[in-house]
Amino acid sequence: MKLLIVVLVHLLAASSLAQSTTPDAGSLSGLRSKDSQVRKEAADKLGSTRARGAVRALVETLSDKEPIVREAAAFALGQISDPAATGLLIPLLADSNSEVRSSAAFALGMIGDRKALDALSYALGDSNSEVRSSATFALGLMQDEAAVDEIIEALDDSSFDVRYDAVWALGRIGDPDAEDHLRGSLVTLDLLKIDDAWREAYRQAVQNSLESLKNEAHAATPSGGRPRRATGVVSENRYESPTRPIGVRQLTRPALTEGAMRTKVSPPVKLRVLVGADGRAVRAYVTRRSGYGLERRAVEAVLQYRFDPELQGGLPQTSWLDMEVKF
């Protein structure tokens, strides 16, 4: 499996909201089309542009008779990330269509409203593995410490996707109680008949999460030594006042989802990533979907990247970056 990262377009100013307020009139009109495919595409476009002014129209679309439209509307609301949509997305976790339930869980994680935690916890028991994966991802993205025990149980799930996302989520939450379970999951992984590429990706995911746990523990424990600066800014020649764009210092290789592996299709995912002055990805939004759950994999991977932050006048900046993740 090969991963290519292509940095696209240009960096946006740190002060930019990277989100439009006025939705495209054509897309709003498209939501009212008699053609369900047109309604779906309109919802996708409103989500990719993060059109905050379209929240009400998208919320109304959550009750569309066609599952593909409800799914697209739920996903779009997750990208816009307005907490006002939380209460209307939660009922979709009980939708008759599993793709709708999965996108609703993903969207609730992107919004990050903690009122959804109990509902997402319940979704961990969904009969569909894609829904369980999305719920696990959402709880990890929201760093819900109360979900650690449930996510640890997911390390023994019958689905590789759920196990992989559980590993990522435990690293994201950073609870030291998860360390032994993460190591033990490498043993139980051998009970699954999976592709060697998946096996290697899983081992790397465990290693990444263990590193996250180690970093969390180190940050929480006083070193007892002399104080040190937390960033590498001091190593720059500050008298030169250098200016540079964002650079990707360290990549994380994600695994293909089960759906992508079955279909032998792995289209790229485009993301807009907010990179902090410390070189870590703060948030990631999907600007072009690919399906098969690969959006989840792309976000998971990018949130583990390490960047060289943009410098302006020798000072690190918080900036937006457009990226394309190819599997």
Number of C-alpha atoms within 10 A of each C-alpha: 10 9 14 12 13 12 17 13 9 12 16 16 13 17 10 9 11 19 14 15 14 12 18 17 9 9 20 19 13 19 25 14 14 9 10 18 15 17 25 23 18 26 28 25 20 28 31 23 22 27 21 19 16 23 22 12 15 26 20 13 22 23 14 17 10 15 20 17 26 29 26 27 34 30 29 30 35 28 26 26 23 17 17 14 21 23 13 15 25 21 13 22 24 15 16 10 16 20 21 26 30 27 28 36 33 29 27 36 27 25 22 21 17 17 13 19 21 13 17 28 20 12 22 23 14 19 10 16 20 24 26 29 27 28 35 32 31 28 33 26 24 20 21 19 15 13 20 21 12 14 27 21 12 23 25 17 16 12 17 23 24 27 24 26 28 31 29 26 26 35 28 25 23 24 18 16 13 21 19 10 15 22 14 12 18 15 9 11 17 10 10 12 9 11 10 9 13 20 18 13 19 25 19 16 24 23 16 18 24 23 15 21 22 17 12 17 14 11 10 9 8 9 9 6 6 5 8 6 7 8 11 9 15 10 7 12 10 12 8 9 12 15 12 14 14 21 14 13 11 11 16 18 22 25 27 23 21 19 16 17 14 10 9 10 14 18 15 20 22 25 25 22 23 23 26 20 21 19 23 19 23 16 17 23 24 26 22 18 19 15 15 21 23 25 23 20 23 26 24 22 18 24 20 21 17 18 20 19 24 25 19 13 13 18 16 22 21 22 24 26 24 20 21 19 22 16 20
